Amino acid sequence: MSRVIVLGAGVAGHTAALTLRRKLGNQHEVIVVSPNSQWNWIPSNIWVGVGRMTREAVVFPLAPVYKRKRITFHQAKATAIWPNGDADSAQGAVDIEYTEPGRDGQTERVRYDFLINATGPALDFAATPGLGPDAGYTASVCTPGHAVDAAARLDAAIERARTGEKLRLVVGVGHGRCTCEGAAFEYAFNVEQKLEQEGVRDNTEVVYLSNEPELGDFGVGGMSFRTKHGDVSGEQWMSSLFRERGIRAITRAAVTAVEPQTIRYVQEDGSPQSLPFDFAMLLPPFRGVALRAYDRDGADISQRFFAPSGFMKVDADYSPKPYSQWSAKDWPSTYQVPGYPNMFAVGIAFAPPHAISEPLSTPDGVAIAPAPPRTGMPSGAMGKAAALNIAEMIRTGTSVTQHSASMADLPAACIASTGTGFARGSAVAMTMAPIVPDFQARPLTHGRDADHTTGEVGLAAHWLKRMLHTAFLYKAKAYPLWYLIPE
């Protein structure tokens, strides 16, 4: 019998666990370790954050699904990995600390034959003073609870605007190294739509504040879209959307501090700026979770396994090199940890070799560098590939991997909401192939396949996004034929 432990139950980890159980016989054990009792379809948090969807609509309890699928579930957080075992056994192990009621704070060491690190990110609000809903002055939509709080704050701002107050609402990212600009983009447009529907748009200014070098960059180096009207750059396309909605955009910005009603930021030339606000939703940067690695004698070997960001090193080229030498070949393929064929890191948990967008910085060295997104569709593909490789390694008794999910090969489809509603909703439907551009192979088309990098906007795209919400919740609940729904 083999035991596989999956750390994390987000898109990557949950997909991996379900795939492992489907591919492995009951004589093998699949264990999921996650501090959260519920699964969250994060892309729909933006609708919760404007009060158009309830918290209950984007979450469901994990334990019943895992019980039905014969997957062992520990509601706990992983705190340490022993890749070579400890003084008692040469078998790998993970230290976990329970978070469930009745066992909160209890610890246990669990042995494994194979390990998938899919812990996702730690939300690093502390990286910017004053950032965040708990110890700061800004809202967030990163979790269902944050999104509920954001909706309440937005409603309070709307009530102020009804009295005739002129308000400024700022949506964007709260640090120069943030990722997930797409979520901020979606929320900005949904906020603008709600202000219009509530009849207070004339009393409000909406500002989009981003570390992107230009609109439409999204941390993927921008895109050149092939549309029915011809080829246009992502910057041109997105700029037209912002003009249509009357949203002011500030790019190439690194937020350095948030004070009550004032955002402090710097731009590429180093000039300090201040932006007064009445409501702000700023996303935080990500870090790896607090996870350490130890050798059999208990010596800390975390530097061997984790990058300075806290994310786990995998089969990527991490050698330092200038931007001009970055290559699609630098990106990982199997997500195996070098030297440990029984360990994988997928989704946000793996350390990228470098950014995708060209990093900028101020003369004083403040980074304005969007981190590469690796959520949603690519996360699911990584989790599935790791699970398929482990299943075949168990069946064949070898360490040969046959399945890959390099972001330099994977296409991605993204549907970004620009407003909800059966008749008045809209969304931007974008595809790109691949996620990481290969400028050597495609120097004339922004590093991507021009025929499969497209963009459309309209009501039909909103309907598709809403249907995907339902489809992916169905898939995540592992209902009959769930595996036929693609990542």
C-alpha positions as CSV (number, residue, x, y, z in Angstrom):
1,M,0.0,0.0,0.0
2,S,1.2,3.5,-0.8
3,R,0.1,6.7,1.0
4,V,-0.1,10.0,-0.8
5,I,-0.5,13.2,1.2
6,V,-1.9,16.3,-0.5
7,L,-1.2,19.6,1.4
8,G,-4.0,22.0,0.6
9,A,-7.5,21.7,-0.8
10,G,-7.7,24.6,-3.3
11,V,-8.1,24.1,-7.0
12,A,-4.7,22.3,-7.4
13,G,-4.9,20.2,-4.3
14,H,-8.5,19.2,-4.5
15,T,-8.1,18.3,-8.2
16,A,-5.0,16.2,-7.3
17,A,-6.8,14.4,-4.5
18,L,-9.9,13.5,-6.5
19,T,-7.7,12.4,-9.5
20,L,-5.6,10.2,-7.2
21,R,-8.6,8.5,-5.7
22,R,-10.1,7.9,-9.2
23,K,-6.8,6.4,-10.5
24,L,-5.7,4.4,-7.5
25,G,-7.3,1.4,-6.0
26,N,-8.7,1.3,-2.5
27,Q,-5.6,-0.4,-1.2
28,H,-3.8,2.9,-1.5
29,E,-4.4,5.8,0.8
30,V,-5.0,9.4,-0.1
31,I,-4.9,12.0,2.6
32,V,-5.7,15.7,2.3
33,V,-4.4,18.2,4.9
34,S,-6.1,21.6,4.8
35,P,-6.7,24.2,7.6
36,N,-10.0,25.1,6.0
37,S,-13.1,23.1,6.4
38,Q,-14.7,24.5,3.3
39,W,-13.9,24.7,-0.4
40,N,-14.1,28.1,-2.0
41,W,-14.7,28.9,-5.7
42,I,-12.5,32.0,-5.4
43,P,-13.3,33.5,-8.9
44,S,-16.9,34.2,-7.7
45,N,-15.8,36.1,-4.5
46,I,-15.9,39.3,-6.5
47,W,-19.7,38.9,-6.8
48,V,-20.0,38.3,-3.1
49,G,-17.9,41.5,-2.7
50,V,-20.6,43.6,-4.4
51,G,-23.5,41.8,-2.7
52,R,-24.7,40.0,-5.8
53,M,-24.0,36.5,-4.5
54,T,-24.1,35.1,-1.0
55,R,-21.2,33.6,0.8
56,E,-23.0,30.2,0.9
57,A,-23.1,30.2,-2.9
58,V,-19.3,30.1,-3.3
59,V,-18.4,27.5,-0.6
60,F,-19.2,24.0,0.5
61,P,-17.9,21.6,3.2
62,L,-15.0,19.4,2.2
63,A,-15.5,16.6,4.8
64,P,-18.6,15.0,3.2
65,V,-17.0,15.0,-0.3
66,Y,-13.9,13.3,1.0
67,K,-15.9,10.8,3.1
68,R,-17.9,9.9,0.0
69,K,-14.7,9.5,-2.1
70,R,-12.8,7.5,0.6
71,I,-10.2,10.2,1.1
72,T,-8.9,10.8,4.6
73,F,-9.3,14.5,5.6
74,H,-7.3,16.3,8.3
75,Q,-8.5,19.8,9.0
76,A,-5.1,21.0,9.9
77,K,-2.2,23.1,8.7
78,A,1.2,21.6,7.7
79,T,4.1,23.1,9.6
80,A,7.1,21.0,8.7
81,I,8.3,18.5,6.1
82,W,10.8,15.7,6.8
83,P,11.7,14.7,3.2
84,N,14.3,12.0,4.3
85,G,12.4,10.9,7.4
86,D,13.4,11.5,11.0
87,A,15.3,9.7,13.8
88,D,12.5,7.1,14.0
89,S,12.0,6.2,10.3
90,A,13.5,6.9,6.9
91,Q,10.0,7.4,5.5
92,G,9.1,11.0,4.6
93,A,6.8,12.7,7.1
94,V,4.7,15.9,7.5
95,D,4.0,17.7,10.8
96,I,0.5,19.0,11.0
97,E,-1.4,21.1,13.6
98,Y,-5.1,20.6,13.8
99,T,-7.4,23.6,13.3
100,E,-10.8,21.9,13.7
101,P,-12.9,22.4,16.9
102,G,-12.1,19.9,19.6
103,R,-8.6,19.3,18.3
104,D,-7.4,22.8,17.7
105,G,-3.7,23.1,18.4
106,Q,-3.0,19.4,18.6
107,T,-0.1,18.2,16.5
108,E,0.7,14.9,14.7
109,R,3.5,13.6,12.4
110,V,2.1,11.7,9.4
111,R,4.2,9.5,7.2
112,Y,4.0,9.5,3.4
113,D,5.2,7.7,0.3
114,F,4.4,10.6,-2.0
115,L,3.7,14.3,-1.2
116,I,2.0,17.0,-3.2
117,N,2.4,20.5,-1.8
118,A,-0.6,22.5,-2.9
119,T,-0.8,24.8,0.1
120,G,-1.5,27.9,-1.9
121,P,-0.4,31.4,-0.7
122,A,-0.2,33.2,2.6
123,L,-1.9,36.6,2.2
124,D,0.9,39.0,3.0
125,F,-1.1,42.1,4.1
126,A,1.8,43.0,6.4
127,A,4.0,43.7,3.5
128,T,2.3,47.1,3.2
129,P,1.6,49.1,6.3
130,G,-2.1,49.8,6.7
131,L,-3.2,47.2,4.1
132,G,-6.0,44.8,4.7
133,P,-9.4,44.5,6.4
134,D,-8.1,43.3,9.8
135,A,-5.2,45.5,10.8
136,G,-5.5,48.1,8.0
137,Y,-7.9,50.4,6.2
138,T,-8.8,48.5,3.0
139,A,-11.1,45.8,2.0
140,S,-10.3,42.5,0.3
141,V,-12.1,39.8,-1.7
142,C,-9.4,37.1,-1.2
143,T,-11.7,35.0,1.1
144,P,-15.5,34.6,1.4
145,G,-15.3,36.4,4.8
146,H,-13.3,39.3,3.3
147,A,-15.8,39.5,0.4
148,V,-18.8,39.8,2.7
149,D,-16.9,42.6,4.6
150,A,-16.1,44.3,1.3
151,A,-19.8,44.3,0.3
152,A,-20.8,45.9,3.6
153,R,-18.2,48.6,3.3
154,L,-19.3,49.2,-0.3
155,D,-22.9,49.5,0.7
156,A,-21.9,52.0,3.4
157,A,-20.1,54.1,0.8
158,I,-23.2,54.0,-1.5
159,E,-25.4,55.2,1.3
160,R,-23.0,58.2,1.8
161,A,-23.2,58.9,-1.9
162,R,-27.0,59.0,-1.8
163,T,-26.8,62.0,0.5
164,G,-24.8,63.9,-2.1
165,E,-21.3,63.3,-0.9
166,K,-18.7,63.1,-3.6
167,L,-16.7,59.9,-3.0
168,R,-13.6,58.2,-4.5
169,L,-13.5,54.4,-4.7
170,V,-10.1,52.8,-5.4
171,V,-9.7,49.2,-6.5
172,G,-6.5,47.5,-7.3
173,V,-3.4,46.0,-5.8
174,G,-1.6,47.0,-2.6
175,H,2.0,46.3,-3.3
176,G,4.5,46.5,-6.1
177,R,4.9,42.7,-6.3
178,C,1.2,41.7,-6.3
179,T,-0.4,39.2,-8.6
180,C,-4.0,38.5,-9.5
181,E,-4.5,41.9,-11.2
182,G,-7.4,40.2,-13.1
183,A,-9.4,39.9,-9.9
184,A,-8.9,43.6,-9.1
185,F,-9.9,44.4,-12.7
186,E,-13.2,42.4,-12.3
187,Y,-14.0,43.9,-9.0
188,A,-13.5,47.5,-10.3
189,F,-15.9,47.0,-13.1
190,N,-18.5,45.2,-10.9
191,V,-18.2,48.1,-8.4
192,E,-18.8,50.6,-11.2
193,Q,-21.8,48.7,-12.4
194,K,-23.3,48.6,-8.9
195,L,-22.8,52.4,-8.5
196,E,-24.7,52.9,-11.7
197,Q,-27.5,50.6,-10.7
198,E,-27.8,52.3,-7.3
199,G,-28.1,55.7,-9.0
200,V,-25.0,57.2,-7.4
201,R,-22.5,57.0,-10.2
202,D,-22.5,60.7,-10.7
203,N,-21.4,61.2,-7.1
204,T,-18.5,58.8,-7.3
205,E,-15.1,58.4,-9.0
206,V,-13.7,54.9,-9.6
207,V,-10.0,54.5,-9.8
208,Y,-8.1,51.4,-10.8
209,L,-4.6,51.3,-9.1
210,S,-2.2,48.7,-10.5
211,N,1.5,47.6,-10.6
212,E,1.0,46.5,-14.2
213,P,3.3,48.3,-16.7
214,E,0.2,48.9,-18.8
215,L,-3.5,48.0,-18.9
216,G,-4.1,44.4,-20.0
217,D,-0.7,43.2,-18.8
218,F,-2.3,41.0,-16.0
219,G,1.2,39.8,-15.0
220,V,1.5,37.7,-18.2
221,G,3.4,40.3,-20.2
222,G,0.3,41.5,-22.0
223,M,-1.3,40.1,-25.1
224,S,-2.1,40.8,-28.7
225,F,-5.7,39.8,-29.3
226,R,-7.0,38.5,-32.5
227,T,-10.6,39.7,-32.8
228,K,-13.2,39.8,-35.6
229,H,-12.2,43.4,-36.1
230,G,-8.5,42.6,-36.5
231,D,-5.5,42.4,-34.2
232,V,-5.3,44.8,-31.2
233,S,-3.0,45.0,-28.2
234,G,-4.3,44.1,-24.8
235,E,-3.5,47.7,-23.7
236,Q,-5.6,49.2,-26.5
237,W,-8.5,46.8,-25.9
238,M,-8.5,47.3,-22.1
239,S,-8.1,51.1,-22.3
240,S,-11.3,51.3,-24.4
241,L,-13.2,49.4,-21.7
242,F,-12.0,51.8,-19.0
243,R,-12.9,54.8,-21.1
244,E,-16.4,53.4,-21.8
245,R,-17.0,52.9,-18.0
246,G,-15.3,56.2,-17.0
247,I,-12.8,54.4,-14.7
248,R,-9.5,56.2,-14.2
249,A,-6.5,53.9,-14.3
250,I,-3.2,54.4,-12.6
251,T,-0.5,51.9,-13.7
252,R,3.2,51.4,-12.9
253,A,2.4,52.0,-9.3
254,A,3.7,50.4,-6.1
255,V,1.6,51.1,-3.0
256,T,4.0,51.7,0.0
257,A,1.5,52.5,2.8
258,V,-2.1,53.0,3.5
259,E,-3.3,55.6,6.0
260,P,-6.9,56.4,7.0
261,Q,-8.4,57.7,3.8
262,T,-5.1,58.0,2.0
263,I,-3.1,55.6,-0.2
264,R,0.7,56.3,-0.5
265,Y,2.4,55.0,-3.6
266,V,5.4,55.6,-5.9
267,Q,5.6,55.4,-9.6
268,E,8.4,54.2,-11.9
269,D,10.3,57.5,-11.7
270,G,10.3,57.3,-7.9
271,S,8.0,60.2,-7.4
272,P,5.9,59.8,-4.2
273,Q,2.1,60.1,-4.7
274,S,-0.9,60.2,-2.5
275,L,-4.4,59.2,-3.4
276,P,-7.3,60.1,-1.0
277,F,-10.1,57.5,-0.9
278,D,-13.4,56.8,0.7
279,F,-13.5,53.1,-0.1
280,A,-10.6,50.9,-1.2
281,M,-10.3,47.3,-2.1
282,L,-6.6,46.4,-2.6
283,L,-5.3,42.9,-3.0
284,P,-2.2,41.8,-1.0
285,P,1.0,40.2,-2.3
286,F,1.4,36.5,-1.8
287,R,4.0,34.5,0.1
288,G,4.5,30.9,0.7
289,V,2.9,29.5,3.8
290,A,4.9,29.0,7.0
291,L,6.3,25.6,6.2
292,R,9.8,24.4,7.1
293,A,11.9,21.4,6.0
294,Y,14.3,19.3,8.3
295,D,16.8,16.5,7.8
296,R,16.7,13.3,9.8
297,D,18.8,15.0,12.6
298,G,16.4,17.9,12.9
299,A,18.6,20.4,11.1
300,D,16.7,23.1,9.2
301,I,17.2,22.6,5.4
302,S,14.4,24.9,4.3
303,Q,16.7,26.8,2.0
304,R,17.2,23.7,0.0
305,F,13.5,23.3,-0.7
306,F,12.1,26.9,-0.6
307,A,12.8,30.1,-2.5
308,P,13.1,33.3,-0.5
309,S,9.4,33.9,-1.3
310,G,8.5,30.8,0.7
311,F,7.3,28.9,-2.4
312,M,8.8,25.4,-3.1
313,K,11.5,24.9,-5.7
314,V,10.6,22.4,-8.5
315,D,12.1,21.4,-11.9
316,A,12.6,25.0,-13.1
317,D,15.8,26.9,-14.0
318,Y,16.3,29.3,-11.1
319,S,19.7,30.5,-12.1
320,P,19.8,34.4,-12.0
321,K,19.8,36.0,-15.4
322,P,18.8,39.3,-16.9
323,Y,15.4,39.8,-18.5
324,S,16.8,39.6,-22.0
325,Q,17.8,36.0,-21.3
326,W,14.6,34.7,-19.8
327,S,13.2,31.8,-21.7
328,A,10.0,29.7,-21.8
329,K,12.3,26.7,-21.2
330,D,13.0,28.1,-17.7
331,W,9.5,27.1,-16.5
332,P,8.8,23.7,-14.8
333,S,7.2,20.8,-16.5
334,T,6.5,18.1,-14.0
335,Y,6.6,20.1,-10.7
336,Q,8.8,17.5,-9.1
337,V,11.2,18.6,-6.4
338,P,14.8,18.1,-7.7
339,G,16.3,15.0,-6.0
340,Y,13.0,13.9,-4.6
341,P,10.8,12.2,-7.3
342,N,8.1,11.5,-4.7
343,M,7.6,15.2,-4.0
344,F,5.7,17.7,-6.1
345,A,4.6,21.4,-5.6
346,V,1.7,22.7,-7.7
347,G,-0.5,25.7,-8.1
348,I,0.6,28.8,-6.2
349,A,2.8,26.6,-4.0
350,F,5.6,26.2,-6.6
351,A,8.2,28.9,-7.0
352,P,8.3,30.5,-10.4
353,P,11.7,30.9,-11.9
354,H,11.0,34.5,-12.6
355,A,8.2,36.9,-13.5
356,I,6.5,36.8,-16.9
357,S,6.1,40.6,-17.3
358,E,9.2,42.7,-17.5
359,P,10.0,43.9,-13.9
360,L,10.4,47.6,-13.3
361,S,11.7,49.4,-10.2
362,T,12.1,53.0,-9.0
363,P,15.5,54.6,-8.8
364,D,15.5,53.7,-5.1
365,G,14.9,50.1,-5.9
366,V,11.2,49.8,-5.1
367,A,9.9,46.9,-7.2
368,I,7.0,47.4,-9.6
369,A,6.9,43.9,-10.8
370,P,3.6,41.9,-11.2
371,A,4.1,38.3,-10.0
372,P,3.0,35.6,-12.5
373,P,-0.5,34.3,-12.0
374,R,-0.9,30.6,-11.5
375,T,-4.4,30.1,-10.3
376,G,-7.6,28.6,-11.8
377,M,-7.1,26.6,-15.0
378,P,-3.3,26.2,-14.8
379,S,-3.5,25.2,-11.1
380,G,-6.0,22.4,-12.0
381,A,-3.8,21.2,-14.8
382,M,-0.8,21.0,-12.6
383,G,-2.6,19.2,-9.8
384,K,-4.0,16.7,-12.3
385,A,-0.6,16.1,-14.0
386,A,1.1,15.5,-10.6
387,A,-1.6,13.1,-9.5
388,L,-1.4,11.1,-12.8
389,N,2.3,10.8,-12.5
390,I,2.1,9.6,-8.9
391,A,-0.6,7.1,-9.8
392,E,1.6,5.7,-12.6
393,M,4.7,5.6,-10.4
394,I,2.8,3.6,-7.8
395,R,1.4,1.2,-10.4
396,T,4.7,0.7,-12.2
397,G,7.1,1.0,-9.3
398,T,9.3,3.4,-11.3
399,S,10.0,7.1,-10.9
400,V,9.3,7.9,-14.6
401,T,6.9,10.8,-15.2
402,Q,4.9,11.0,-18.4
403,H,2.5,13.9,-17.7
404,S,3.6,17.5,-17.9
405,A,1.8,20.9,-17.4
406,S,4.3,23.6,-18.2
407,M,2.9,27.1,-18.3
408,A,5.1,27.5,-21.4
409,D,2.9,25.0,-23.1
410,L,-0.5,25.3,-21.4
411,P,-3.2,27.5,-22.9
412,A,-5.5,29.4,-20.6
413,A,-8.9,30.8,-20.8
414,C,-10.1,33.6,-18.6
415,I,-13.6,35.1,-18.3
416,A,-13.3,38.4,-16.4
417,S,-16.6,39.8,-15.1
418,T,-17.3,43.4,-15.9
419,G,-20.8,43.3,-14.4
420,T,-23.4,40.8,-13.4
421,G,-27.1,40.3,-14.2
422,F,-29.1,38.0,-16.5
423,A,-29.8,40.8,-18.9
424,R,-27.3,43.5,-18.0
425,G,-24.2,41.5,-17.2
426,S,-21.1,41.5,-19.2
427,A,-17.7,39.9,-19.2
428,V,-14.4,39.8,-21.1
429,A,-13.6,36.4,-22.5
430,M,-9.9,35.9,-23.2
431,T,-7.8,33.0,-24.3
432,M,-4.0,32.8,-24.7
433,A,-1.7,30.1,-25.8
434,P,0.6,29.6,-24.1
435,I,0.5,31.4,-20.7
436,V,4.3,32.0,-20.7
437,P,5.1,33.6,-24.1
438,D,7.9,32.1,-26.2
439,F,9.5,35.0,-28.0
440,Q,12.1,32.8,-29.7
441,A,9.5,30.6,-31.3
442,R,6.9,33.4,-32.0
443,P,8.8,36.7,-32.2
444,L,6.2,38.4,-34.4
445,T,3.1,37.6,-32.3
446,H,4.0,38.6,-28.8
447,G,5.3,35.1,-28.1
448,R,2.0,33.4,-28.4
449,D,-0.2,31.6,-31.0
450,A,-2.1,34.5,-32.6
451,D,-5.0,32.2,-33.7
452,H,-5.6,31.1,-30.1
453,T,-5.0,34.4,-28.3
454,T,-8.4,36.1,-28.6
455,G,-10.7,38.4,-26.7
456,E,-14.4,39.2,-26.8
457,V,-16.7,41.2,-24.5
458,G,-20.4,41.1,-24.0
459,L,-23.4,39.5,-22.3
460,A,-22.8,36.0,-23.7
461,A,-19.4,36.0,-21.9
462,H,-21.2,36.8,-18.6
463,W,-23.6,33.9,-19.1
464,L,-20.6,31.6,-19.8
465,K,-18.9,32.8,-16.6
466,R,-22.0,32.2,-14.6
467,M,-22.4,28.7,-16.1
468,L,-18.7,28.0,-15.3
469,H,-19.5,28.9,-11.6
470,T,-22.1,26.2,-11.5
471,A,-20.0,23.7,-13.5
472,F,-16.9,24.0,-11.4
473,L,-18.8,23.7,-8.2
474,Y,-20.3,20.5,-9.6
475,K,-16.9,19.3,-10.5
476,A,-15.4,20.2,-7.1
477,K,-18.2,18.3,-5.3
478,A,-17.2,15.2,-7.3
479,Y,-20.7,14.5,-8.6
480,P,-21.2,11.8,-11.3
481,L,-18.8,12.2,-14.3
482,W,-17.1,15.2,-12.6
483,Y,-13.9,14.4,-14.3
484,L,-15.4,15.1,-17.8
485,I,-15.4,18.8,-17.0
486,P,-12.0,20.1,-18.1
487,E,-9.7,22.0,-15.9
